[in-house]
Amino acid sequence: MKGIKVLSLNKIHYPIEELETYFLEIKPKFNREGVYYNRYEDIAWVELQGRAWLIKSSYFLYDLKMYNHKPLTNKSAEAIRTLINAGIKNKELKELLYTDILYKELRRIRIGAMLFRNRIFED
């Protein structure tokens, strides 16, 4: 189908209980697990276990941005901060730095959660 983007669910986790509670259930279109986005209609949905739910398209676009982000080196991030502090108002640089900060924070939280899980289940 033209204009459809898809992300695999093995990269992104949507708990089924959360989908059932907060999102409108719809008829599945592809009957294949994934997160889908129709850029022509600006709608997104999750298909999971033979069911589907509408989600905010901004959720899909955010997940896509995080999935495609290549982390900046510390030197690059510092150079961007220096440019911004010097008064260079570049929207793309600010957005890149902001995305990088979010990406690294989410990664730190995910790693911390995995280490905590491993620690409590070791015993």
N, C-alpha and C positions, 0 to 999 in steps of 0.2 A: 504494500500500500504506500503510495507516494506521500512524503511529508511526515512519516512516522520515524521516530528515533526510539531505541530501546536500550535499557541497561539491564544487565544480568542481575538476578537477585542474589547470586553468590557474593557480589561485591557490596550490596546494600541490604540492610535488614529491616523489614517492616513486620513487626509482630502482628499476627492475625487478630489477636484480641484488640489491639489498638485500631486496626482497620475496621473491625466490626463495630466498635464503640463510636468512632469519630467520623467515619466516612460513609458516603452513600454507596450502597452496593449496586452494581450494574451487571449486565450480561457480558461475559467474556467475549472478546473479539477474536483472539488468536488461540485461546486454549493452550498457551505456553507461558510458563512462569517468567515474569519480568516486569519492569517498570517501563511504561510506554508514554510517549508524548507526541501529540499531533500538532505540529507547528502551524498548520493552516487554521485550525480551530482553537488553538491555544488551550488544549485540555490534556490532562495527564491521568493515567490510571495504573493500578497495580493489579496484575493477575497472579494469583497464588492458589494452589490446590484446587484448580477448576473453578474458582470464583474470581470476581473482579470488583474493585472499588475505585471511584473517582477520587483523585487527590488534587491538591492545588498544583497548578503547573509550575509555580515557583519552587516547590519541593523538588521536582524533577530537574529543573534548571540548576538549582543549587547542588544537587547530587552530581550532576554532570560536570559542573565547574570544579568541584572537589576531586572528582575522579580523574579529570584531565590535567589537574594542576601539577606542575613540576616544581618542587620546593626550591626556593631561592637559597643560595649559599649565604652564610652570615655576612660575608664581604659585600655581596650584592644588595642584601637587605639594608645594610648600613649605608651604602652609597645612595640608595633611594631615599632613606631617611634624611641624609645630608642635603640632598637636592630639595626635598620638601621643606626642611628647616631653613634653607637658604631663600625660600620664597618662590620657588618654581612650582607653579600650580598646574600640575599635569594630572588630569583625571585618571588616565590609564595607569600611571605609576602608583597613584594612591590606591586604586582598585587592586592592582597587583600585590602591593604590600599588605593590604587588608585581607585579601584572599590567602596570602601566604601565612599570615598570623593565625587566621581561622584554621587552616589546614594543619599547621603545626600543633595548635592547641587540641584539635580533635584527635590527632595522632597520639599526643601525649596522654589524653584521657583514655583512649582505646588501649594503649600499651599498659597503662596503670591498672586498668580493669582486668586485663588478661593476667598480669602478674599477681594481682590480688586473688583472682580465681584460682590460679595455680597454687598459691600459698595456702588457701583455705581447704583445697581438695587434696593436698599432699598427704595429710594425716589420715 
